[in-house]
Amino acid sequence: VGAERECRSKVEVAEQSLRKSNPSLPVGVVQQGHLARAEPKPAEVNGRADVCQRGDMLRVESSMGVTTLSYPEVRRDEYFAEVLHGERVADPYRHLEDPDTDEARRFVAEQNALTQSYLSSCGIDRALVHEELEMNYNYAKIDSYSRHSDTLLAFFEKEGLENQAVLFTCTHPGGEPTILLDPNLLSDDSTKSVPSVSFSNDGTKLAYAVADGGSDWRTLYVRDVASAMDEKDEIRWCKFTSMEWSSDDQGFYYNRFAAPSEEGSSMVGAGRSTGMNTAMSLHFHNLGSLQEFDELVFDYPEDDKAMFSAHVVDEGGCLCLYLRKGKFNQVWYKRTDTTPPPPPPAAGDATSVDSAARWGFTKLIDNYDAKWELITTEKREWLFFTNSGAPRYRIVAIDLDNPSPENWREVVPESEHTLGGGDYAHGGHCVDGKLILKYMNHVKDELHQYALDGTFECKIPLPELGVISAIHGERGHADLFFRFESFLTPPVIYRYIPSTQQLKVVLKTEIQGLDTSEYVIEQQFVRSKDGTDVPMFIVRPRELLFDGMSGAVLFGYGGFNVVKSITFDPLSLTLLQLLSMDGIEPGFWRAASTGNKTIVRGIYAIANIRGGGEYGRDWHAGGCKGEKQNTFDDFIACSEWLIENKYTSPKKLCISGASNGGLLVTAVANQRPELFAGVLCQVGLLDMLRFHKFTIGHFWTSDYGSPDDAADFKIIKKYSPYHNVQGGKSYPAMLFTTADHDDRVVPLHTLKTVAQLQHVVGRNPSQLSPILVRVETKAGHGSGTATSKRLSQTADLYVFVLHALGIKIAEGQRRK
């Protein structure tokens, strides 16, 4: 229920229905799952019932002393609640869940105006910050090469301050590039992006996905590679889809959901929809045909919340299907070269017959007990990357003719190090008959080469500390490409030939004048509350003054098996540069050429807390569901360690996180507000009792549990940020961000929590730090955000951080 009128209507219907069956039911009490409304109280504010709350006043500290900050007025319904598992749960800002009401739009506009007013008057030179960001971001950024034939390589490159990366092709590494697709030309304001592409097997066609305004919704198109011109194909309402070509290149498989009912056939503004996405379906598109004629290949009415993807394997002879729930999946397959497809199910039979049987699939793995990822096939034997029976993963071969677990063959056993490297990394690649496996050694990446029989052959020589990503290589190719980087080392693109074990640098990122020699990366292991050692990377000056006076920013995520590591990011590097300017002559970017003084300030840290994938399945599970408090305890322990060891102090420490990391930093701020001077919560998941009711939130119950389950509810309610704002405590300065087209973690999480914080914390006489929010337009959860928007938002964030930490940038520090 979004708007209040809907809420009140349902309250009345629920009460009337219950009262007919139970006349003695007390007024204002509604049973489980229904809305509850207490009888109005006589208290009034400014002559009005407290159902409409005025804007709260807050005294805040600024460079000009203590001033008064007036928060925008927003209606607060003190009587609106739900009864969940026998407990009354207040939700005074339920009406902010609908982003398209006049009330919500006004709230966003007034909050944005307040934030910009505050940032422009806090004493930090935003123009200087933005200028530094632009200058440091202005260089050529290349992802990695991918091979699609002997004479076709492709790569994405973003030149300087271009809003979107451009897709190029060339015949060989370093060859003359040709533009194949420029997303900057897809819209006037560069808010359309291309998040994924897929070349046909012969390299003559390109299927690509377009996202509008940062939304997760995708529209698919097909482009002829030779002419760089689009075909007439257009496929709408795709989300979380791959584009998997058939072996004959006559078309490809894709996933889609039904269009949101309020949108119909138009995708304009679809990213603002908050409706739940269920009942994914798999289709096959024949090139040149209309989408309405695409063949339905698979649906799964037995579980409308499952997601799945198709993979063409065994040289096109098989279609492999992954059915996912959370981080675990089933594996089904069917022959496509010898067995004709079954007839479509008769109307009304969809739920009466098992979907595997309906669509002609064989269940190879028929449970959600582990993660399975196919690496390659050897006739009737398939090699999988899996954590079944191996928390840190192993490689297992399964014979399709004898698939029971007792017949599985272990090819590469579990190691003390983590194979794969988190949720977004492939478990391995088969290239020219060799297995290339990525390992994490205490969150430091390595590449190993094995024979297909599991014999170890070599460790590919790379620097000790860094991150390996964008690995591209196929079985029929003689080489693979990958990217290596660290926080202080710009990306390097390597080409590796397994047959000769030859490693060669094919491209080094060049950034004129960059000198990071005065900084070091160290890794510390912090003892958490329950005795677990938690790794933390720290980037700091070699000559750091350990006096607790350095500005520091601690980042964390801690969820969904995701690993946060020390990748190179010019924007984060700029933040470190700005922190180092604390009243001291600058000397970070281009320090060697300017001859500035030794750097002694500035800390950037990443806490690799439980819930992530740093140490495999057990590390992830240690921060899920009933163990979620471990995630927060780990992060608090890392914060305390930085303070106790004089890297920083509470008045100089800011914490930052996005998405699940936004949940992390806001929950920690509720629990230990005295530890921090600033909090950055970006696109955070904050109303944890309703997250599963919007878009794809239901898919996240694998990590958090379900609020619909009584046991899970009790755990979640203890840390849900929206429901645990602490009155009577002084909070650090907090800046929240969201975007109007974020249809993954929808904006209502941020809007409701900010309203709650401003109301509860804003009334505290001792509160001297602001609670602010910044809402971006025509942007989403982060992916595909135009460079201009990203730099503008980052400048605002950094101004906020510098002011919250009391960083004083001296006059004349603008770079010449």
N, C-alpha and C positions, 0 to 999 in steps of 0.2 A: 504494500500500500504506500503510495508516494504522497499524494496531497492529503491535507488534513480532512477535507470533506469526505474522501473515501474512507479514511480511518474512522471517523465518527459514524458514518453509515454502517460500517461493519460492526462497530461496537453495539449500536442499537439493535441490529438484526440478531447478533449473538446473544445479547441480554434478553431480548424478547423470546427467542427460541428456548433458551435455558429456563426462563421463568415460567413458561407454559408447562414444562415438564417437572419443574421443581419450584413451586410457589414460595417456599420458605428460603430460597437462595438470598443471601444478604445483598443489599444494593452495592453495586460497584465491584463485584467479584465475578469473574468469568473463568470457566474451566480451561484446562491445558490446551494450548494452541490457539486460543482466541484472545482478542484484545480485552484489556481491563481498563476501567476508568473509575477512579475514586470519586466520591461525591465532592463537589467544589468546597473549598475552604473559604472562610470569610476574609482571609488576609488579602490586602490589596497593595499594589505598588503604584504610586502616583495617581491614586484614585481609580485604578483599573484592577480587575482580578488578575492574579499572577499568571494567567494563561497567556498573557502577552507581556514579555519582559523588555524593559527599556534597555538601551545600550549602557554598559557598565563603564565606569571611570577607573583609570589606572594611573598612578604616579610612576613615571619611569625616569631612570637615569639616562642622561645624554651628555654630549660634550659641553652642553650649555647648562648643566646642572640637572636638577629634578624638575620635570615638567609633567603636565597632565595629558594623558592619552585617552581619548574617548572612543570606545569600541562601537561599531555600527549597531543600531537597534535591530533585534531579531526576535520574532515571536517565540516564546518558550511555553510549551504546554506542560505544566506541572502535573497534570492529571492523566496524561496519556501513558499507558503501560501495557505490557503483556504479562500473562501468567504462564511461565515456562517451568515445567516440572515442579509445579506447586509453589513457585516463587514469583513474586511480583517484580517485574523488571521495568523500570522507568525508561522511557524513550522520548524525552521532551522535544527533540528536534527531528522527529520522524518526517515532518513536512518538508525538510530539506532534501529528502531522498529523490524527489522529482526535480530534475535540473531545469525543466522548462516552465515552471511557474514564475509568475512575475515576482513573487516573494523571493524565490531562490536566485533569480537573476539579479535582483536588486542587492541581495546579500553579497553575492560575488563581486558586483561592481563596487560596492562601498568598501569591502574588505581590500580589494586590489588598490583602491585609491588611498586607503589608510596606509597600506604597506609601502607604496611608492612615496607617499609623503614622509613617512618615518625614515626610509632609507636615504632620501634626498637631503634630510636635515640632521643626520646623525654625526656628521663631521668627517666621514670617509669620502674621499674623492672618487666617486663612481666612474667618472670619465677616465681617470688613471687606471683603475682596475680593468675596465673594458678595453682600454688601449693595450694593456699588457696581455690580456687574453687573446686579442686579435693578432698581435705581433708574434706571440708564441705558438699560435695555432696555424700560422700562415706558412705552410710547407706542403710538399706533395706527400700524400698518405696512400700507400698501396697495401691491400690486404694480403694476397698471395696469388700465385699462378695456379690454375687448374687446367689439366690436359683433357682435350675432348677428341683429338685424333693426332696422328703423327705430325700434322702441320697446323693444328689449331690449339692455341693456348688462350685462356681468358683471364682477366683480372679486373678488379674494381680499383679505381684511383680517384681520390678527391684532391684536386689541385687547390692549394692555398685555402681561401675562404669560401670555396664553392659550397653551396647548400647541400647538395647530394652527390654521392660518389657516382662516377661514370663507368659503365662497363666497356672495356676495350678487348680487342682480340689482337693476336700477333702469331707469327709462325714459329718463333723460337724465343727463349728468354733474352730480353734485351732487343728483340726485333722491332721494326717499325710498327707502332700501334695504330689500330683503326677503331674509331668509335662505333660500337654496335648499338648501345642504348644509353641515352642521356636523360636521366629522370628529371633534371632541372628544366626540361622542355615540356614536361607533362602538365604543368600548371603555372600560372602567372606568378605565384608567390612561393614556389618550390616546396609546398607542403605535401606533395605527393611523392612517395618514395617507392623503391623497388627492393623489398626485403629478401626476396629469394628468386632464383632463376634455375632453369633446368634445360640443358642441351639435349637434343635428340642423340641417339646412339651414333649416327653417321655425321653429327655435327652440322647439319644443314639447317636445322630449325632451333629456335629458342622459345621455350615457354617461360613466361615471367609473371610475377605477381605484383600488383600495384596496391599500395595502402594509401588512403586519403586522410590527411590530417592526423596521422599517428594511430588511427584505429586498427584493431586486430582484423577487421573485415578485409578481405582481399578480392580483387577482380583479376582474373587471369587473361592473358593475351598470348598470341603466338607471333613471332617475328622471323622472317626469312634472314638467315645469317649473311648470305652473299650480298643482298641488296640493302640490308638494314631497314627493311620496310615491314610494317605489320600486315599480317593476314587479317581476314575478317572475323576470326574467332574472338569471342568475348564470353567469359564465364563468371557469373556473379555469386555472391553470398558464400564465399569460401572463407574458412578460418582454420588455422592450425593445420594446414594442408601441405603435402608434398606434391610434386608433379612428376609422376613416375611413368616414363615412356615405355610403350610396348616394344618388343624386340624388332618388329617390322617398321617402327616409327610412324605408324598410321594414326597414332593418337596417344593419350596418356591418361592415367588414373589420377583422380583428385578427390578431396573431401569437401563437404559443404554441410551447412545447417539450413534450416528453413529461414526465410527472411523474417525479421521481426515484424509482427503484425501491424505495428503502427507505421512501418516504412513502405510496405507493399513492394512494388518493383523498383523503386528509386533507392539508390545507395547514398544519396546526398544527406549528410548529417547522420548516417547510420551509427557512427561512433558514439553518439550521445545516448543511444538506447541502453537501458539497464536490464532488459528482460533476460531471463535465464536461457542459455543455449543448451539444448538437449537434442537427442535423437540425431546424432551425426550420421551421415550416409556417404558411401563410397560410389563414385561414378566413373565411367569411361567416356572420354570425349574423342570422337573421331574428327580429325582435322577437316576444317571447312564446313562443319555442320553447325546448326544452331544448338544452343544449350538444351532447349526443350526436348531434343531428340537424343540426348546423352543417355547411355545405358546405365541403369541402376545395377551395380555389381554386388553391393552388400549393404545390409542394414541390420540392426541388432536390437529389436524391440524388447528382448529379455532384460536389457539394462540400458535405458535411454541416456544414462550419464557416462557411459564408457566412450572412450575415444579410440580411434584406430587409424592405421596407415598401411598402405600396400607397397610391396617391393617386388619388382620383377627380378627373378634369380634363375640360375641354371641355364644361362643363355636364352632366357625367355621361355623356358619350358615349364616354369612354375611361377605362381603368384603367391607370395608369402604375405601373411596378414598379421600385424601386431595389434592386439587388443589391450589397451592400457587402462589401468586404474591406479592413479598415483604414479609411483616410480616403478611399479612392477607390471608385467605384461604376460599375456598368453601368446602362443605362436601357432597359427593355423596355416595350412597351405593347400593348394590344389594344382593339379596338372592343367596346363592350358594348351599343350601341344598335341595331346592325344585324346583328352576327354572333352566332349562338347559341353557347353554350359547348361545347367539344368534349366527347365522352364521356370518362369517367375512364379512365386507362390500365388495360390488362388486368393481372392479377396476374403478376408476374415480368418485366414489361416496363419497370419503373421506370427502370432504368439503361441500357437498350438504345436508348432514343430520347432525343434532345435535349429538355430540359424546356421550352424555348420552344415547340417544336413540339407537345409533349404537351398543353400548356395553352393553345395558341392565341395565344402572344405573338409580336410582331415585335421583333427586337433593333435598337434605335435606336443605342445605344452598346454595343458588344459586347466591351469590354476594361476592365481596371482601371488605366488609365493616368492618370486624372484624377478630380477631383470634379465632379459634375454635380448641379445643383439647379434644378428647374423653377420659374420665377417666374410665367409666365402663358402663355396660348395666344392666337394670332390666326389663327382658322380652321385651316389646315393647317400653320401656322408656330408653332413653340414657342420661347419665349425662356428661355435657361438662364443661370444663374450658374455659371462654371466656371474652373478653373485650367489647362485644356488650352491649351497654347501661351501661357500668361500666368501666371507664378508668383504675381503679386499679384492675379489674377482679372480677369475681364472678363465682359460680357454678350454672348451669341452667340445668333443665331436659326437654327434648323434647320427646313427644309422637309421634312415627312414624306414627300413624294413624290420629293424629291431629297436624301436625307440624307447623302450622302458628304461628307467633310470639305472638299473643294474647293468645295462649294456652300454652306458655312456663311456666314452674314452676320454680321459684327461690328457690334453695335449700340452698345455702350459699350466703348471700348478699354481696355486695361490702363493704369493710372495709376502715378505714382511712389508713391502711397499705397495701402494695402491695402484692397481692397474686401471687405466682409463682416465681418471682425473676429473671426476665430477659429472654432473648431469648433462652438460652441454658438450662433452668430449666423446668422440667415438672410442669404442673399446680397442679397436685395432684396425689395420688395413692390410690387405693382401696385395702385394705389388710384385709382379714378375716372379711369382711362385714363392715369395718370402712373406713372413708375417712381420709387420712393423708395429710394435706395441709401445704405447706411451705409458710411463709409470710416474707416480708422484712419490718422491723421497722426502718426507716431511714438507710437503707442499712445494717442493722444487722439482721441476719436470726433467725427465730423461726419456730418450728413445732407445729401444732395444730391438735387435733383429733376431728372428728365429726362423728355422726351417719349418716347413709345413708339418713335419712329424714332431715338432716341439723342441728340437735341438737348439740350444742357445748358440748364436754365432758371433754377435758383437754388441757392444754399446756404442751408439753413434756419438762421436766426440763433439761435445758442446760445452760452452761455459757452465760453471757449476750452478750459478744462481740465475734462474730465468723461467720464462713461461713459453711453452710450445703450443701453437694454435694453428688454425687454418691448414690442416694437413690434407693434401689432395693427392690421391694416387689410386689406381685401379689395377686389377689383376692382369689385364692385357697390356699394361704400360710397362716400360722399362725404367721409369723414374717416378719420384714423387717430389712434391714441393711442400714446404712448411715455413712458418714464421716463428722467429725466436726474438724475445725482448725481455726487458726488465724495467722497473720503474725509472732507472737512471740510464738505460740503454735503449735508444730508438729501435724499432723493428728491423730485423735483417731477414731477407728471404733466402732460403737455402734450397738447392736441388740435391737430391740424394739418389744414387744409383745402387740398388741392393746387390746386383750381381758382382760388382767390383768394390762395393763398400766405399764408393767415392762420394765425398761431401764437398759441395762447392757453393760459395756465396754468389748469388746471381743478382742481388739488389740490396743495397744498404740505404736506409733512410737518412737523407742529408738534411740537417737543420743548421743553417748558417749561424756560427757563433755560439752554439750551445756548449756549455762547459759545466759538467756536474761533478767535477773532480773533488770539490770540497765536501761532498756528501757521501755517506755510506749507507748500505742496507744491512741491518742486522736482524737476526731472528732470536727471539726470546721465548722461553716456555714458562707459562704462568700457572701457578697452582690455583685451581678453581675451588669453590666451596666444598665440593665432595672429594677433593684430592686429585682430580683429573688434571693432567698437564695440558695446557692449551697453547698452541703456537701463536705467535704474534710477530708480524714483520714491522720493523720500525725504520723509517728513512729519516736520517738526522744529519746535522753537520758533524764533520770529523772532530771539530773543536767545540762541540756543544758545551755550554755552561750548565752543569748539573746543579742549578740553583732553584729549580721549580718555577722559573719565571718565563719559560718559553711557551709561546702559543702552540697548541697541539690540536690536531683533529684525528679522532679515532673512528674508523669505518668498520661496519660489520654487516652481516647478512644472516647466516645461521639458519638455513632452511632449504628444503627441496633438493638436498644432495648437491647443491651448487657450491663451487669452490671460488672464493674471491682471492685473487692472487695479485702479484706486483707487476701488472701490465703497465706498459708505457702510456701515459696520458698527459698531453701537454697542459690540459686544464688543471689537473691535480698538481702537476709540477709548478704551475703558476701560483696555486694556492700556497705551496711550500715557499715559493719565492716571496710572496706577500707576507707570510708569517715571519720571514727572516728580516723584514724591514722594520721591526718593532723599535723605532727610535734610533736605529743603528744605520749607518751608511749602507746602502744596498750593495749586494755583491753576489747575486745568484746567477741569473741568466746572463751569459756572456761575461762572467766574472773575470776569467783569465785575461780577456782583452781589455777590460776597463781598469784593471789594477786596483780594485776596491779592497776594503779591509776584509779580514778573515770573518767568515760567517759563524755565528755562535747561537743563533736562535732558529726555531721552526721545527716542528715535528709532524710527520705524517705516518699514521700507523694503521695496520689492518689486523683485526682479530679473527683468527680462523676457528670460530667457535662451533660447538656441537649443533647439529641440524644440517650442516654442510656435508660435503663429500670428501673432505680431506683425508680421512682414514677409512673410507669405505662404508659399508652398510651399517655397522654398529655405531659409527660416529654420527651418521645421519639419524638413526633411530634414537640416539641419546638426546636428541633435541626435538623430538616429535611427541605429539599427543600428551600423555601423562608425564612425559619427561621434558616438556617445553621449558619449564623454569630453569633447566640446566643451561639453555641458550642464554637467558638473561643473566644467570649467575656467572657464566663464563665471561660475558662482556663486562660485567661489573668488576670482576677480578682483574681483567686487563686494564680497566680504568684505574683501579686502585694501585696496581703495580706501577703504572706510569707516574702516579702521584708519589707513592712511597719511595721510588727510586730517583726522585727529583728531576725527572724529565719535564714535568709540568706540575700544575697545581689545579685545584678545582676552579679557581677564577680564570684559568688560562686554558681550560679543556673544553672542546666542543666535540659532540658525537654526531655521527651522520649515518644515515641508512636510507635505502630506497625499497619500495614495495614491501616484501617481507622484512627487509631491513628497517623500513619505516615503522612497522609494528615493533621491532626490536628496540629502537631508540626511544620510542614514546612509552613503551611499557617500562623500560629501565628508568626513564625520567619520572614516571609515576612512583616507582619503587625507591629510587635514590636521587631525588632532585638536588640534594646538596652537593653531589659529586661534580656537577657540571656548570659551566657558565653559558653554554649554548647548545641547542639541539636543532639539527636539520633533519626534517622528516619529509622525504620526497615520495609522492604517490603511495602513501602508506596504507596498509590494511589495518583498520583501526576499530571498526565495529565488528567484533569477533563473534557476536551472537546472531549476526545476519549476513555474514560474508557469503554464505552458501546459497543465498537467494538471488544473486545477481550474476548475469552473464555466465562465466565459466567457474565461478567461485565454488560450486559443488565439487569440482575436481580436486580441490585443495584439502578436502576432509582427510585425505591420506596422511597429511602432515599434522593437522590440527585436531582431528576428530570432528564429529558432527554435533553442533548445538542441539540437534533434535534427539540426541542420545543423552539420557539423564546423567550418566557418569561423565561423559565428555563435557557436558554443559557445566558441571561443577568446576572442572579444571579450567575451562576456557574463561569462565566468568571472573576468575581470580586475577587474570592478567589482561583481559580485554581493555585497551586504552580508553575507549569511550566510556566505559563503565567503572573506571577506577581512578578518576581524577580526584586528587586529595585536597580537600578544603583545609585551610589553616596552615598549609605549607607554602614556602616560597619556592617558586619554580625558576629554572634558568630561562634565559631568552629562548624562544622557540619560533622557528619559521617552518611552516608547512607549505608544500607545493602539491598541486594537482593540475590536471588539464581537462578541458571540456570534452575531448574525444578519447579519454582514457576509458575504454570499455573492457579493460581487464580488472584493474582495481578502480572501481567507479568513484567519481568525485565525492559521493555522499559520505564516504568514510572520513575524508578530510573536513568537509564542511560541518558535519555534526560534531566532530571532536573539537574543532576550533571553537565552535559556538559554546560547547560545554566548558572548555578550558577558560575562555574569556569570561564566562559567567561565574564559575566557581573560583578560579584563581584570581580573576580581576577584582574580586571583592576583598581579597586579603590586604589589609593595610600595609603589610611589610613587603608586598610584591612590588619590585622596582624594575622588572624586566618584562618586555612585551611578548604577547602571543600574537603572531602574525601569520597570514596566509597569502600565497601568490598563486593565482589561477591562470594558466596559460590558455590561449585560444588556438584552435586548429592544430592541436598537438595531442599526443596520447601518452602511453605508458613510458615512452622514452625512445623506442626504436624508430628510426626514420625522421627524427626531429631535425628540421632545417638548421644549418650551422648558425645562421643569424639569430634564430630563436634560442638556440642552445647557448650561444655566447651572451646574449642579453640576460637570460635567466641566471647563468652562472655568475655574471657580474653582480646581480642582486644578491645571490647567495653569499658571495665572498664579502661584499660590503657588510652584510649582516654578521658574518663570522668575525670579521676584523673588529667591528664595533663591540660585539658581545664579549670578545676576549680582551678588549682594551688595547688593541694594537694601534700604536701611534705611528703613522707614516709621516716621516719628516718632510718639511718643505724642500722642494727641489729634487724629489726622488723620481720624478717622471723621467723615463729614459729618453735620451737625446736621439 
